[in-house]
Amino acid sequence: MSSYVINGGKSLEGTISISGNKNGALACLAATLLSDNSVTLHNIPKIEDVKVMIKLLESLGSDVLWIAENSVKVKTNLDTTKQIILNDALVDAIRASILLLGPLVSRANKVILPPPGGDVIGFRRLDTHIIALEALGAKCTVQEDGYLVVQRESSLKGSKVYLDETSVTATENVVMASVLAEGVSTILNSASEPHVQDLCNLLVAMGVKIDGIGSNLLTVEGTSKLKGATYTIGSDYMEMGSFIGLAAATNSEFILKNIEKDHLPMITKPFERLGIGWKLLDNSTLLVPKNQKRVIQKTFSGQTHKIEDAPWPGFPADLLSIITVVATQMDGTILIHEKMYEARMFFIDWLIRMGSDIILCDPHRALVNGPKKLQGIELASPDIRAAMALVIAALSAQGTSTIQNIYQLERGYENLEQKLVGVGANITKEG
């Protein structure tokens, strides 16, 4: 198994180009199954999750061609006359395999999905997906072996769909299922993250009428057939936030290119609470300067502040791990509150071993006291964002750290080693 060996404890400097949105790419790749015409997608990151999704598409008969470094052309050849059984190993490799349900059930009478895999961050139920698909007329059954069987006797019917949680993947699934349904579907409490917007904008380019993109109320007018399209995936704001966090934790100066300024408001306030800010150089470039205040703010009434995740446009759960590491290097105390997953915060044990002063109050809350000097140790990670958080911790720490299981990083960050070396990091990949 490959690992990173990192010698930390120094400031970095340089320019980093932000890749395409991982989650947007995965959803848009799944959406190519909705049309028999070619779909071309630009700004696709070459990461492990994307490679697995492409293998899933190819296992279903799609022809996928890389036409440029970050551009793919997909031509679907889906056999809708028989039941579709998805590949166990590929489905187990990524959580995003669940996104194939929506487009497949809209075109085939029966789909069998093995239990989706992905990050080890806690219980991730499928109830919202099932309720949403059943609202459109599908019948869903979970077998004793955990396989999900979704079938329909006739075409899906447009309906009013209420999501019991603001789930990104459930929103994406029901949108994709509804585009070929008869009539109009109204999706209430839908997610509105940039990757959901990417998917909806691609579907519009493929001939679907969707109102409310970017809001929590989507209206989808079903159509009988989708056309081909060309679409460019947006910038990955999770990667942008990760590199802002790296600059903050290591007191470094970065210029980040290919960002989208509309993605900044949701992360601005939390970083400001840690004494960290940035300057927009233009609409797609920002500067994170070094030697910032680096003092954790109190509330207006002088109490300990907190940073908590929330659905878009709130602070994203995937950046909680990153900002927790940043807080260990700031002066003061702050409460980190992760509301969604009961196992995401357990990576904090590694930070404590490195010398941080953190009290893990319960599976969802941690009290961080800083600044504390970290020491390099041997590390491992259960999920993508915790892995990146540990890279940031290792680059902040004195001495050498070895991070095992870097497959997790390569699932979500494109050319990470090269980008870090480019700004002066002492990092090598072994194995």
Buried (B, 14 or more C-beta within 10 A) or exposed (E): EEBBBBBBBBBBEBEBBBBBBBBBBBBBBBBBBBBBBBBBBBBBBBBBBBEBBBBBBBBBEBEBEEEEEBBBBBBBEBEEEEEBBBBEEBBBBBBBBBBBBBBBBBBBBBBBBBBBBBBBBBEBEBEBBBBBBBBBBBBBEBEEEEBBBBBBEEBBBBBEBBBEBBBBBBBBBBBBBBBBBBBBBBBEBBBBBBBBBBBBBBBBBBBBEBBBBBEBEBBBBBBEEBBBBEBBBBBBBBBBBBBBBBBBBBBBBBBBBBBBEBBBEBBBEBBEBBBBBBEEEEEBBBBBBBEBEBBBBBEEEEEEBBBBBBBBBBBBBBBBBBBBBBBBBBEBBBBBBBBBBBBBBBBBEBBBEBBBBBEBEEBBBBBBBBBBEBBBBEBBBBBBBBBBBBBBBBBBBBBBBBBBBBBBBBBBBBBBBEBBBBBBBBBEEEE
